[in-house]
């Protein structure tokens, strides 16, 4: 039996598994690739981790479906950089860890998100994994015009269900930072802070974050 015949009769564990196997020997054509990849609603954790292993494109997984996030703007990246620096200075001195996308956060089996920033108060926390984290104490999303509802509504519910203590929403348009804290199984607003104010966090009681340093003057 030829090698090509053997490949044709082999039953892969999932549709994407056949693509992984064929990549080793012969990459299929674009039309064949589309036929081999799982349809919407059928993506597994294994398929998702394989697809995103060698890409910096922000892709999330929910209910078996891939969700591609928009590429960030310069303004988005400036806000992210300034927040990251502030949180890193605070947490590093206290044994914590803060990182940024692309870095997967598994909220539940088969559900992965890519927060702009995610942090743990203890860098020895067992939820810190090499391929993805299985939890966080804080996540930050920077709002953009193309996916505001995704962050304001969908992720607010999902992060609360996953037990993430604080969820921050940075809005470059209004130049505000909203700090949400977990109260039972949902978030309540601790405060919405603007330029000229210092944001505070119940989770990080010694933190005072001047918003002019985040959004500029």
C-alpha positions, 0 to 999 in steps of 0.5 A, a space after each residue: 500500500 502506498 503512503 498516500 493511500 495509507 493517509 487517505 484511509 487513516 481516521 484522524 481524531 478531529 478534522 484539524 488533526 488531518 491538517 496537522 498530519 498533512 502539514 508534515 508530508 504535504 500541505 494541502 491546497 487552500 480549497 482542501 484546507 477549508 474542507 479539512 478544517 472543522 466547521 463553525 461550532 465544532 472546534 475543540 481545545 486541541 484544534 484551537 491550541 494547534 491553530 494558534 500555536 505559531 501565530 500572533 493573531 488574536 483568536 478566541 474560542 467559544 462554543 466551538 467557534 473561533 472569534 478573531 479580534 481586531 488588530 490594535 491601533 496605536 492609541 490602543 497600544 499606548 494605553 496598554 503600554 502605560 497600564 502594563 508599566 504601572 501594574 508591573 511596577 506595583 505587582 513585581 515589588 509584591 511578588 505578582 505577575 502581569 502579562 499581556 496579549 497574545 496570551 490565552 486565558 482558559 475560562 472554562 473547558 472549550 472557552 478561551 479569551 485573550 485579555 489585553 492584560 492579565 495579572 496574578 497577585 502571586 507569580 507562583 499561582 498554579 493557574 499560571 501555565 506555559 501555553 495558557 492560564 487557567 485563571 487570573 486575579 485581574 483582567 483588563 480590556 481596552 475598548 475599541 469601536 469594533 468590539 465594545 459590546 464584546 468587552 462590555 457585555 459578553 466578557 463581563 459575564 464570562 469573566 465573572 463566571 470564571 471567578 476573576 476578582 477584578 475586571 478593568 475597562 479602559 476606554 480611550 474615547 472617553 479617557 476613563 477607566 472603569 474598575 469592576 469588582 466581583 460580588 457573588 457571581 457578577 460584577 459591581 462597579 467600584 468606580 469610573 475614573 477619568 483624567 485628573 483622578 487616581 483610580 483605586 482597586 480593592 484588590 490592590 489596596 496600595 495602588 493609586 493610578 493617575 489616569 493622566 499617566 494612562 491616557 495622556 493630557 
